[in-house]
Amino acid sequence: MAAITRLIKRTPSLSCVARGISFHAPPRQDRNVQWVFLGCPGVGKGTYASRLCKFLGVPHIATGDLVRHELASDGPLASQLSEIVNQGKLVSDEIIISLLSKRLADGEAKGESGFILDGFPRTMKQAEILEGVTDIDLVVNLKLQEEALLAKCLGRRICNQCGGNFNIASISVKGENGSPGMVMAPLLPPEHCMSKLITRSDDTEAVVRERLRIYNEKSQPVEEFYRSRGKLLEFDLPGGIPESWPKLLQALNLDDYEEKQSAAA
Ligand SMILES: Nc1ncnc2c1ncn2[C@@H]1O[C@H](COP(=O)(O)OP(=O)(O)O)[C@@H](O)[C@H]1O
């Protein structure tokens, strides 16, 4: 992959009004990576995107977190959003773009550069709007068998104090038709988080199945959108974090990134 901090010429900040949706993207300037993470519910977009963000020093922007933040704030959208999220449906493009646009503008005001978007775009309309306002360098498509996705969503736990994400599921998927089997150990919380674990209200079996159905219907075309533009990196997770993280860095040509950084310093 091209250098991590690609120099891009300075152009004015971009806005777009498409079918009544207004979207403001950060200016193109000397900037960091602008990547997108795609993948089904439960695949681990949040886990790997947030690790990579720490590694690369860019903000991790997860639209699911923006939605949950809005829900928790009890603002004017809260009751409408809670109904949609708890049914496993997608929030309207208008609402999600306005939440994301605000988050990007706040980041821009703080001098943020680059991002990894997690959970956006999720519809063709969102992908087209994003494409119209900024350059996405790379789209990583994380993949896992459906059986494992369901188990991971059902095993997901969050510490309501530190916000840490854990998983109590112990997953073992048999290999089929030449594809290798896979084992994923639980990601258990430290002792002090044990009594503070909560489950997301949309992580019930019926709602997860609906989210998976909606992903296949609305978000798979987004994979094709980026594939046809040569931006899609497919990544089959080989197991849990210990197996997958080094392989992901390798696939992204980042495995010797730290060495290169210190050599260049
Ligand atoms: N880009 C988006 N478009 C529409 N709805 C979204 C989007 N991102 C998040 N949401 C809403 O927030 C919920 C939680 O999102 P997320 O945490 O990304 O969950 P998932 O585990 O399903 O990937 C989604 O089910 C959906 O209702």
The ligand as an SDF file (V2000), in Angstrom:
LIG
                    3D

 27 29  0  0  0  0  0  0  0  0999 V2000
  -24.2640    3.6300    8.6470 N   0  0  0  0  0  0  0  0  0  0  0  0
  -25.4150    3.3370    9.2930 C   0  0  0  0  0  0  0  0  0  0  0  0
  -26.6090    3.4610    8.6550 N   0  0  0  0  0  0  0  0  0  0  0  0
  -27.7700    3.1970    9.2850 C   0  0  0  0  0  0  0  0  0  0  0  0
  -27.8590    2.7570   10.5540 N   0  0  0  0  0  0  0  0  0  0  0  0
  -26.6910    2.6200   11.2470 C   0  0  0  0  0  0  0  0  0  0  0  0
  -25.4190    2.8950   10.6460 C   0  0  0  0  0  0  0  0  0  0  0  0
  -24.4620    2.6690   11.5700 N   0  0  0  0  0  0  0  0  0  0  0  0
  -25.0820    2.2520   12.6860 C   0  0  0  0  0  0  0  0  0  0  0  0
  -26.4320    2.2250   12.4920 N   0  0  0  0  0  0  0  0  0  0  0  0
  -27.4590    1.8210   13.4980 C   0  0  0  0  0  0  0  0  0  0  0  0
  -26.8210    1.5270   14.7220 O   0  0  0  0  0  0  0  0  0  0  0  0
  -26.9640    0.1320   15.0510 C   0  0  0  0  0  0  0  0  0  0  0  0
  -25.7090   -0.3740   15.7070 C   0  0  0  0  0  0  0  0  0  0  0  0
  -24.6320   -0.2480   14.8100 O   0  0  0  0  0  0  0  0  0  0  0  0
  -23.2620   -1.0380   15.0080 P   0  0  0  0  0  0  0  0  0  0  0  0
  -22.7670   -0.8250   16.3840 O   0  0  0  0  0  0  0  0  0  0  0  0
  -22.3570   -0.6570   13.8870 O   0  0  0  0  0  0  0  0  0  0  0  0
  -23.7320   -2.5410   14.9540 O   0  0  0  0  0  0  0  0  0  0  0  0
  -23.3720   -3.8690   14.1630 P   0  0  0  0  0  0  0  0  0  0  0  0
  -22.8720   -4.7540   15.2500 O   0  0  0  0  0  0  0  0  0  0  0  0
  -24.7330   -4.2710   13.6600 O   0  0  0  0  0  0  0  0  0  0  0  0
  -22.3700   -3.6500   13.0770 O   0  0  0  0  0  0  0  0  0  0  0  0
  -27.3210   -0.5440   13.7330 C   0  0  0  0  0  0  0  0  0  0  0  0
  -28.0250   -1.7370   13.8890 O   0  0  0  0  0  0  0  0  0  0  0  0
  -28.1770    0.5360   13.0680 C   0  0  0  0  0  0  0  0  0  0  0  0
  -29.4790    0.5880   13.6220 O   0  0  0  0  0  0  0  0  0  0  0  0
  1  2  1  0
  2  3  1  0
  2  7  2  0
  3  4  2  0
  4  5  1  0
  5  6  2  0
  6  7  1  0
  6 10  1  0
  7  8  1  0
  8  9  2  0
  9 10  1  0
 10 11  1  0
 11 12  1  0
 11 26  1  0
 12 13  1  0
 13 14  1  0
 13 24  1  0
 14 15  1  0
 15 16  1  0
 16 17  2  0
 16 18  1  0
 16 19  1  0
 19 20  1  0
 20 21  2  0
 20 22  1  0
 20 23  1  0
 24 25  1  0
 24 26  1  0
 26 27  1  0
M  END
$$$$
